[in-house]
Amino acid sequence: MNGRMLLLAILAFSVGTARARAAEPGKLPEPNGHPPVTEIRVPELEAPVAHVAEHEKAVESGFYGTAEYLLMRPRQRGLTYALVDPVDDLTPQGRLRSVRNDLRSGLSVGLGYRFEKSGWDVAFLYTTIHSRGGDQVNAPAGGVLYPQMTRPGLTDSAQVAIADSRINYNVYDLEFGKLIHNDEHTQIRLFTGIRVASIDQTVSAGYNGGLADAAFAESSSNFNGAGPMLGAEMRWKMFHNLSMFGKAQGGLIYGRTRSSLVETNNGGATLYSDVNEVFRPVVPMVGLAIGGTYTYRGLSFSAGYQVVNWFGLIQRVTLIDDFSEGRAIEQTEDLSLEGVFFRLGFQF
């Protein structure tokens, strides 16, 4: 009887020990009597999950805005207004004189909203630049000026020429963008939208002396249109608050161009031409920008260089024949704008 009681006590002790081992953390009991298997945890494999979660929280939803100062110079051909001939011998020679657009200030402002978690945003931007340029030339001693903006066979010579160029550039963009985190150092924003443009360009010249008696000529090209655009901006994080970026965009803008040509002489008393044309082109445009950004909490400061080119934007009418006085041709010219920008951004 005592031996039976001792055997039961030993069996109960063994069962209790096995249950205690099964309750120990990190160990799994084996049913076949094999030694318990210890669970192995590798901390390094769990770290990226927490890192990704922290990275996603960096994009906050809400309103944001930008204010950008532009210092741009418009460039184009077709601004020639006189041929400076050193010898008045009825043999044209010398150098063509053109007016140049000045480096002028502009402004670009934007307001947008970024949606939570999805990375999508919608923004409205407005850009305006107003530039003009002027030039003047006198005929050299014993020489002559050949006007380039007047009808052939009428005001064909002058002693003094003054030219002026003006550009009014207004662009409105409605953008829809998607921010993609490539890794902890690289972000890509893809965007598309609609661009509305109103761009007016005018060049005029005044001539006096020779066959010119306070003669005046003016050629203008006024474009209004809208169309789709798309682009991408890539940002590389260099240091804690400093990053570099590059941006490219393009579009096809369909619109209406009104061109006109007016010429007078004798102080405006004699009208030599008054011609206009309406044309509906599709104007391709491309834009490139590079720069750097410094961010601090909800503020950012960016600076860089950008260039925009509008292909065939400017349409001109020119009278070319002194025998058939109504013979006209159409001329197409590009408009480019290039310069630096300084941008202040803020998150509401």
PASEFI-116552 format. One record per residue (C-alpha): residue in one letter; x, y, z. Coordinates in steps of 0.2 Angstrom, whole numbers, plus 5000, padded with zeros to 4 digits. Layout:
{residuo = A; u = X; v = Y; w = Z}
...
// end
This chain:
{residuo = M; u = 5000; v = 5000; w = 5000}
{residuo = N; u = 5014; v = 5012; w = 5004}
{residuo = G; u = 5023; v = 5008; w = 4988}
{residuo = R; u = 5007; v = 5012; w = 4978}
{residuo = M; u = 5005; v = 5029; w = 4986}
{residuo = L; u = 5024; v = 5033; w = 4983}
{residuo = L; u = 5021; v = 5028; w = 4964}
{residuo = L; u = 5006; v = 5040; w = 4963}
{residuo = A; u = 5016; v = 5054; w = 4971}
{residuo = I; u = 5030; v = 5053; w = 4959}
{residuo = L; u = 5018; v = 5052; w = 4944}
{residuo = A; u = 5009; v = 5068; w = 4950}
{residuo = F; u = 5026; v = 5077; w = 4952}
{residuo = S; u = 5031; v = 5073; w = 4934}
{residuo = V; u = 5014; v = 5079; w = 4927}
{residuo = G; u = 5016; v = 5096; w = 4937}
{residuo = T; u = 5034; v = 5098; w = 4931}
{residuo = A; u = 5029; v = 5095; w = 4912}
{residuo = R; u = 5015; v = 5108; w = 4914}
{residuo = A; u = 5027; v = 5121; w = 4922}
{residuo = R; u = 5039; v = 5119; w = 4907}
{residuo = A; u = 5025; v = 5121; w = 4894}
{residuo = A; u = 5020; v = 5138; w = 4902}
{residuo = E; u = 5038; v = 5145; w = 4901}
{residuo = P; u = 5039; v = 5159; w = 4888}
{residuo = G; u = 5048; v = 5156; w = 4872}
{residuo = K; u = 5047; v = 5137; w = 4873}
{residuo = L; u = 5036; v = 5125; w = 4864}
{residuo = P; u = 5033; v = 5107; w = 4872}
{residuo = E; u = 5035; v = 5092; w = 4860}
{residuo = P; u = 5022; v = 5078; w = 4861}
{residuo = N; u = 5034; v = 5064; w = 4857}
{residuo = G; u = 5045; v = 5067; w = 4872}
{residuo = H; u = 5058; v = 5077; w = 4863}
{residuo = P; u = 5067; v = 5092; w = 4871}
{residuo = P; u = 5057; v = 5108; w = 4870}
{residuo = V; u = 5060; v = 5120; w = 4855}
{residuo = T; u = 5065; v = 5138; w = 4860}
{residuo = E; u = 5056; v = 5151; w = 4849}
{residuo = I; u = 5069; v = 5162; w = 4840}
{residuo = R; u = 5066; v = 5181; w = 4837}
{residuo = V; u = 5077; v = 5192; w = 4826}
{residuo = P; u = 5074; v = 5210; w = 4831}
{residuo = E; u = 5082; v = 5216; w = 4814}
{residuo = L; u = 5068; v = 5209; w = 4804}
{residuo = E; u = 5055; v = 5218; w = 4813}
{residuo = A; u = 5063; v = 5236; w = 4812}
{residuo = P; u = 5058; v = 5240; w = 4794}
{residuo = V; u = 5039; v = 5238; w = 4798}
{residuo = A; u = 5040; v = 5252; w = 4811}
{residuo = H; u = 5051; v = 5262; w = 4799}
{residuo = V; u = 5038; v = 5261; w = 4785}
{residuo = A; u = 5024; v = 5266; w = 4797}
{residuo = E; u = 5034; v = 5281; w = 4803}
{residuo = H; u = 5038; v = 5286; w = 4785}
{residuo = E; u = 5020; v = 5286; w = 4780}
{residuo = K; u = 5016; v = 5297; w = 4794}
{residuo = A; u = 5027; v = 5311; w = 4787}
{residuo = V; u = 5014; v = 5315; w = 4774}
{residuo = E; u = 5001; v = 5325; w = 4782}
{residuo = S; u = 4984; v = 5330; w = 4775}
{residuo = G; u = 4977; v = 5347; w = 4774}
{residuo = F; u = 4979; v = 5363; w = 4765}
{residuo = Y; u = 4996; v = 5370; w = 4758}
{residuo = G; u = 5001; v = 5385; w = 4749}
{residuo = T; u = 5016; v = 5392; w = 4739}
{residuo = A; u = 5022; v = 5410; w = 4734}
{residuo = E; u = 5035; v = 5411; w = 4721}
{residuo = Y; u = 5046; v = 5426; w = 4715}
{residuo = L; u = 5052; v = 5424; w = 4697}
{residuo = L; u = 5066; v = 5433; w = 4688}
{residuo = M; u = 5063; v = 5428; w = 4670}
{residuo = R; u = 5068; v = 5434; w = 4653}
{residuo = P; u = 5057; v = 5430; w = 4638}
{residuo = R; u = 5066; v = 5426; w = 4622}
{residuo = Q; u = 5060; v = 5425; w = 4604}
{residuo = R; u = 5064; v = 5429; w = 4586}
{residuo = G; u = 5056; v = 5441; w = 4575}
{residuo = L; u = 5060; v = 5457; w = 4584}
{residuo = T; u = 5071; v = 5464; w = 4570}
{residuo = Y; u = 5067; v = 5482; w = 4566}
{residuo = A; u = 5081; v = 5489; w = 4556}
{residuo = L; u = 5096; v = 5486; w = 4545}
{residuo = V; u = 5110; v = 5497; w = 4549}
{residuo = D; u = 5120; v = 5501; w = 4532}
{residuo = P; u = 5136; v = 5511; w = 4534}
{residuo = V; u = 5135; v = 5517; w = 4516}
{residuo = D; u = 5120; v = 5524; w = 4507}
{residuo = D; u = 5123; v = 5517; w = 4490}
{residuo = L; u = 5107; v = 5507; w = 4487}
{residuo = T; u = 5117; v = 5490; w = 4491}
{residuo = P; u = 5110; v = 5483; w = 4507}
{residuo = Q; u = 5124; v = 5478; w = 4519}
{residuo = G; u = 5128; v = 5479; w = 4537}
{residuo = R; u = 5120; v = 5472; w = 4553}
{residuo = L; u = 5102; v = 5469; w = 4558}
{residuo = R; u = 5096; v = 5477; w = 4573}
{residuo = S; u = 5084; v = 5469; w = 4585}
{residuo = V; u = 5075; v = 5474; w = 4601}
{residuo = R; u = 5078; v = 5462; w = 4616}
{residuo = N; u = 5066; v = 5458; w = 4630}
{residuo = D; u = 5072; v = 5464; w = 4647}
{residuo = L; u = 5074; v = 5453; w = 4663}
{residuo = R; u = 5059; v = 5456; w = 4673}
{residuo = S; u = 5051; v = 5450; w = 4689}
{residuo = G; u = 5036; v = 5439; w = 4690}
{residuo = L; u = 5025; v = 5430; w = 4703}
{residuo = S; u = 5017; v = 5413; w = 4705}
{residuo = V; u = 5005; v = 5408; w = 4719}
{residuo = G; u = 4997; v = 5392; w = 4722}
{residuo = L; u = 4984; v = 5384; w = 4734}
{residuo = G; u = 4981; v = 5365; w = 4736}
{residuo = Y; u = 4974; v = 5352; w = 4747}
{residuo = R; u = 4983; v = 5335; w = 4751}
{residuo = F; u = 4972; v = 5320; w = 4756}
{residuo = E; u = 4976; v = 5309; w = 4771}
{residuo = K; u = 4985; v = 5293; w = 4768}
{residuo = S; u = 4981; v = 5291; w = 4749}
{residuo = G; u = 4995; v = 5304; w = 4744}
{residuo = W; u = 4983; v = 5312; w = 4731}
{residuo = D; u = 4982; v = 5331; w = 4731}
{residuo = V; u = 4973; v = 5345; w = 4721}
{residuo = A; u = 4981; v = 5362; w = 4718}
{residuo = F; u = 4977; v = 5378; w = 4708}
{residuo = L; u = 4992; v = 5389; w = 4702}
{residuo = Y; u = 4993; v = 5406; w = 4694}
{residuo = T; u = 5008; v = 5413; w = 4686}
{residuo = T; u = 5010; v = 5431; w = 4679}
{residuo = I; u = 5025; v = 5439; w = 4670}
{residuo = H; u = 5025; v = 5456; w = 4661}
{residuo = S; u = 5041; v = 5461; w = 4652}
{residuo = R; u = 5046; v = 5474; w = 4639}
{residuo = G; u = 5061; v = 5480; w = 4630}
{residuo = G; u = 5067; v = 5495; w = 4620}
{residuo = D; u = 5081; v = 5499; w = 4608}
{residuo = Q; u = 5086; v = 5514; w = 4597}
{residuo = V; u = 5098; v = 5516; w = 4583}
{residuo = N; u = 5104; v = 5531; w = 4572}
{residuo = A; u = 5111; v = 5529; w = 4554}
{residuo = P; u = 5130; v = 5531; w = 4554}
{residuo = A; u = 5137; v = 5546; w = 4545}
{residuo = G; u = 5135; v = 5543; w = 4526}
{residuo = G; u = 5124; v = 5528; w = 4530}
{residuo = V; u = 5106; v = 5524; w = 4530}
{residuo = L; u = 5093; v = 5513; w = 4540}
{residuo = Y; u = 5082; v = 5501; w = 4531}
{residuo = P; u = 5066; v = 5498; w = 4541}
{residuo = Q; u = 5061; v = 5480; w = 4543}
{residuo = M; u = 5043; v = 5482; w = 4549}
{residuo = T; u = 5036; v = 5493; w = 4535}
{residuo = R; u = 5029; v = 5488; w = 4518}
{residuo = P; u = 5042; v = 5486; w = 4504}
{residuo = G; u = 5041; v = 5501; w = 4491}
{residuo = L; u = 5035; v = 5514; w = 4503}
{residuo = T; u = 5045; v = 5518; w = 4519}
{residuo = D; u = 5061; v = 5510; w = 4513}
{residuo = S; u = 5074; v = 5522; w = 4522}
{residuo = A; u = 5076; v = 5531; w = 4538}
{residuo = Q; u = 5089; v = 5540; w = 4549}
{residuo = V; u = 5082; v = 5536; w = 4566}
{residuo = A; u = 5073; v = 5520; w = 4572}
{residuo = I; u = 5066; v = 5516; w = 4589}
{residuo = A; u = 5058; v = 5499; w = 4594}
{residuo = D; u = 5048; v = 5493; w = 4608}
{residuo = S; u = 5043; v = 5475; w = 4613}
{residuo = R; u = 5030; v = 5470; w = 4626}
{residuo = I; u = 5024; v = 5453; w = 4633}
{residuo = N; u = 5010; v = 5449; w = 4645}
{residuo = Y; u = 5011; v = 5431; w = 4651}
{residuo = N; u = 4996; v = 5424; w = 4662}
{residuo = V; u = 4995; v = 5405; w = 4665}
{residuo = Y; u = 4982; v = 5396; w = 4676}
{residuo = D; u = 4985; v = 5378; w = 4681}
{residuo = L; u = 4973; v = 5366; w = 4689}
{residuo = E; u = 4983; v = 5351; w = 4695}
{residuo = F; u = 4979; v = 5333; w = 4702}
{residuo = G; u = 4994; v = 5325; w = 4709}
{residuo = K; u = 5000; v = 5308; w = 4717}
{residuo = L; u = 5014; v = 5308; w = 4729}
{residuo = I; u = 5024; v = 5291; w = 4729}
{residuo = H; u = 5037; v = 5287; w = 4742}
{residuo = N; u = 5050; v = 5277; w = 4733}
{residuo = D; u = 5061; v = 5275; w = 4748}
{residuo = E; u = 5066; v = 5285; w = 4763}
{residuo = H; u = 5077; v = 5297; w = 4752}
{residuo = T; u = 5067; v = 5298; w = 4736}
{residuo = Q; u = 5049; v = 5305; w = 4733}
{residuo = I; u = 5040; v = 5306; w = 4716}
{residuo = R; u = 5025; v = 5317; w = 4712}
{residuo = L; u = 5016; v = 5313; w = 4696}
{residuo = F; u = 5003; v = 5326; w = 4691}
{residuo = T; u = 4991; v = 5330; w = 4677}
{residuo = G; u = 4978; v = 5343; w = 4674}
{residuo = I; u = 4972; v = 5358; w = 4664}
{residuo = R; u = 4982; v = 5373; w = 4659}
{residuo = V; u = 4973; v = 5389; w = 4653}
{residuo = A; u = 4985; v = 5403; w = 4645}
{residuo = S; u = 4983; v = 5421; w = 4640}
{residuo = I; u = 4999; v = 5427; w = 4631}
{residuo = D; u = 5000; v = 5443; w = 4622}
{residuo = Q; u = 5016; v = 5449; w = 4612}
{residuo = T; u = 5018; v = 5466; w = 4603}
{residuo = V; u = 5033; v = 5473; w = 4594}
{residuo = S; u = 5032; v = 5491; w = 4587}
{residuo = A; u = 5044; v = 5503; w = 4579}
{residuo = G; u = 5045; v = 5521; w = 4574}
{residuo = Y; u = 5055; v = 5528; w = 4560}
{residuo = N; u = 5060; v = 5546; w = 4555}
{residuo = G; u = 5071; v = 5554; w = 4542}
{residuo = G; u = 5073; v = 5548; w = 4524}
{residuo = L; u = 5057; v = 5542; w = 4517}
{residuo = A; u = 5050; v = 5541; w = 4535}
{residuo = D; u = 5040; v = 5555; w = 4542}
{residuo = A; u = 5036; v = 5550; w = 4560}
{residuo = A; u = 5032; v = 5533; w = 4552}
{residuo = F; u = 5025; v = 5519; w = 4564}
{residuo = A; u = 5023; v = 5500; w = 4562}
{residuo = E; u = 5016; v = 5488; w = 4575}
{residuo = S; u = 5014; v = 5469; w = 4574}
{residuo = S; u = 5005; v = 5459; w = 4588}
{residuo = S; u = 5000; v = 5441; w = 4592}
{residuo = N; u = 4987; v = 5438; w = 4606}
{residuo = F; u = 4984; v = 5419; w = 4611}
{residuo = N; u = 4971; v = 5412; w = 4622}
{residuo = G; u = 4969; v = 5394; w = 4625}
{residuo = A; u = 4967; v = 5379; w = 4636}
{residuo = G; u = 4973; v = 5361; w = 4636}
{residuo = P; u = 4979; v = 5345; w = 4645}
{residuo = M; u = 4996; v = 5344; w = 4653}
{residuo = L; u = 5006; v = 5331; w = 4663}
{residuo = G; u = 5022; v = 5330; w = 4672}
{residuo = A; u = 5033; v = 5323; w = 4686}
{residuo = E; u = 5044; v = 5330; w = 4700}
{residuo = M; u = 5057; v = 5319; w = 4709}
{residuo = R; u = 5065; v = 5324; w = 4725}
{residuo = W; u = 5080; v = 5317; w = 4733}
{residuo = K; u = 5084; v = 5320; w = 4752}
{residuo = M; u = 5102; v = 5325; w = 4754}
{residuo = F; u = 5103; v = 5329; w = 4773}
{residuo = H; u = 5090; v = 5330; w = 4787}
{residuo = N; u = 5081; v = 5346; w = 4781}
{residuo = L; u = 5089; v = 5348; w = 4763}
{residuo = S; u = 5084; v = 5340; w = 4747}
{residuo = M; u = 5086; v = 5342; w = 4728}
{residuo = F; u = 5073; v = 5341; w = 4715}
{residuo = G; u = 5070; v = 5341; w = 4697}
{residuo = K; u = 5053; v = 5344; w = 4688}
{residuo = A; u = 5047; v = 5341; w = 4670}
{residuo = Q; u = 5030; v = 5345; w = 4662}
{residuo = G; u = 5022; v = 5346; w = 4645}
{residuo = G; u = 5006; v = 5350; w = 4637}
{residuo = L; u = 4996; v = 5353; w = 4622}
{residuo = I; u = 4986; v = 5369; w = 4622}
{residuo = Y; u = 4972; v = 5372; w = 4610}
{residuo = G; u = 4967; v = 5390; w = 4607}
{residuo = R; u = 4964; v = 5406; w = 4597}
{residuo = T; u = 4977; v = 5418; w = 4590}
{residuo = R; u = 4973; v = 5435; w = 4584}
{residuo = S; u = 4987; v = 5443; w = 4573}
{residuo = S; u = 4987; v = 5461; w = 4567}
{residuo = L; u = 4999; v = 5472; w = 4557}
{residuo = V; u = 4997; v = 5491; w = 4557}
{residuo = E; u = 5008; v = 5504; w = 4548}
{residuo = T; u = 5006; v = 5523; w = 4546}
{residuo = N; u = 5017; v = 5538; w = 4540}
{residuo = N; u = 5016; v = 5556; w = 4540}
{residuo = G; u = 5013; v = 5556; w = 4559}
{residuo = G; u = 4998; v = 5544; w = 4558}
{residuo = A; u = 4990; v = 5554; w = 4544}
{residuo = T; u = 4993; v = 5541; w = 4530}
{residuo = L; u = 4988; v = 5523; w = 4533}
{residuo = Y; u = 4999; v = 5510; w = 4524}
{residuo = S; u = 4992; v = 5494; w = 4530}
{residuo = D; u = 4979; v = 5487; w = 4543}
{residuo = V; u = 4979; v = 5468; w = 4542}
{residuo = N; u = 4973; v = 5455; w = 4554}
{residuo = E; u = 4970; v = 5436; w = 4555}
{residuo = V; u = 4963; v = 5424; w = 4567}
{residuo = F; u = 4971; v = 5407; w = 4568}
{residuo = R; u = 4967; v = 5392; w = 4579}
{residuo = P; u = 4982; v = 5382; w = 4583}
{residuo = V; u = 4987; v = 5368; w = 4595}
{residuo = V; u = 5003; v = 5374; w = 4604}
{residuo = P; u = 5014; v = 5361; w = 4612}
{residuo = M; u = 5024; v = 5367; w = 4628}
{residuo = V; u = 5037; v = 5360; w = 4639}
{residuo = G; u = 5045; v = 5366; w = 4655}
{residuo = L; u = 5060; v = 5360; w = 4665}
{residuo = A; u = 5066; v = 5365; w = 4683}
{residuo = I; u = 5080; v = 5360; w = 4695}
{residuo = G; u = 5084; v = 5367; w = 4712}
{residuo = G; u = 5085; v = 5364; w = 4731}
{residuo = T; u = 5073; v = 5365; w = 4746}
{residuo = Y; u = 5076; v = 5368; w = 4764}
{residuo = T; u = 5062; v = 5363; w = 4776}
{residuo = Y; u = 5058; v = 5367; w = 4794}
{residuo = R; u = 5042; v = 5360; w = 4802}
{residuo = G; u = 5028; v = 5367; w = 4791}
{residuo = L; u = 5039; v = 5379; w = 4781}
{residuo = S; u = 5050; v = 5376; w = 4765}
{residuo = F; u = 5061; v = 5387; w = 4755}
{residuo = S; u = 5066; v = 5383; w = 4737}
{residuo = A; u = 5077; v = 5391; w = 4724}
{residuo = G; u = 5082; v = 5385; w = 4707}
{residuo = Y; u = 5082; v = 5388; w = 4688}
{residuo = Q; u = 5068; v = 5385; w = 4676}
{residuo = V; u = 5064; v = 5386; w = 4657}
{residuo = V; u = 5048; v = 5385; w = 4648}
{residuo = N; u = 5046; v = 5384; w = 4629}
{residuo = W; u = 5030; v = 5387; w = 4619}
{residuo = F; u = 5032; v = 5380; w = 4601}
{residuo = G; u = 5024; v = 5391; w = 4587}
{residuo = L; u = 5015; v = 5402; w = 4599}
{residuo = I; u = 5018; v = 5418; w = 4590}
{residuo = Q; u = 5009; v = 5420; w = 4574}
{residuo = R; u = 5013; v = 5436; w = 4563}
{residuo = V; u = 5006; v = 5443; w = 4546}
{residuo = T; u = 5020; v = 5451; w = 4535}
{residuo = L; u = 5017; v = 5460; w = 4518}
{residuo = I; u = 5032; v = 5456; w = 4507}
{residuo = D; u = 5029; v = 5462; w = 4490}
{residuo = D; u = 5031; v = 5480; w = 4483}
{residuo = F; u = 5023; v = 5476; w = 4466}
{residuo = S; u = 5008; v = 5466; w = 4473}
{residuo = E; u = 5004; v = 5476; w = 4488}
{residuo = G; u = 4992; v = 5464; w = 4496}
{residuo = R; u = 5004; v = 5449; w = 4496}
{residuo = A; u = 5006; v = 5443; w = 4514}
{residuo = I; u = 5014; v = 5428; w = 4522}
{residuo = E; u = 5012; v = 5420; w = 4539}
{residuo = Q; u = 5027; v = 5418; w = 4551}
{residuo = T; u = 5027; v = 5407; w = 4566}
{residuo = E; u = 5039; v = 5409; w = 4581}
{residuo = D; u = 5043; v = 5401; w = 4598}
{residuo = L; u = 5042; v = 5410; w = 4614}
{residuo = S; u = 5054; v = 5404; w = 4628}
{residuo = L; u = 5055; v = 5410; w = 4646}
{residuo = E; u = 5070; v = 5406; w = 4657}
{residuo = G; u = 5077; v = 5412; w = 4674}
{residuo = V; u = 5078; v = 5409; w = 4692}
{residuo = F; u = 5064; v = 5407; w = 4705}
{residuo = F; u = 5063; v = 5408; w = 4724}
{residuo = R; u = 5048; v = 5399; w = 4732}
{residuo = L; u = 5041; v = 5399; w = 4750}
{residuo = G; u = 5029; v = 5385; w = 4754}
{residuo = F; u = 5019; v = 5382; w = 4770}
{residuo = Q; u = 5007; v = 5369; w = 4777}
{residuo = F; u = 4992; v = 5374; w = 4786}
// end
